[in-house]
Amino acid sequence: MTLSEELKKGPINLIFYRGEWCPFCNLQLKAYERIRSDIKSAGAQLIAISPQTPDHSLSQ
């Protein structure tokens, strides 16, 4: 996945997620998850960048 390819699809809300060990990042990610449908209905997509593998990030 590249940002340039995703931008061809429309606007992007890009966030950086340090990892499951970061309580502030977890709060932020959960807040974005609650409004993800609003972001999508506005024509944008949410992309989170993390140094963690998806297996660990999804455990929260």
NORTACOR-V742119 format. One line per field, one symbol per residue. psi: psi as a letter, one per 40 degrees, with the letter a starting at -180 (. if undefined). A space follows every 50 residues. Layout:
psi->???
This chain:
psi->hiddddddeaihhhihhdieehddddddddddddeddddddeeiihhhhi eiiddddee.
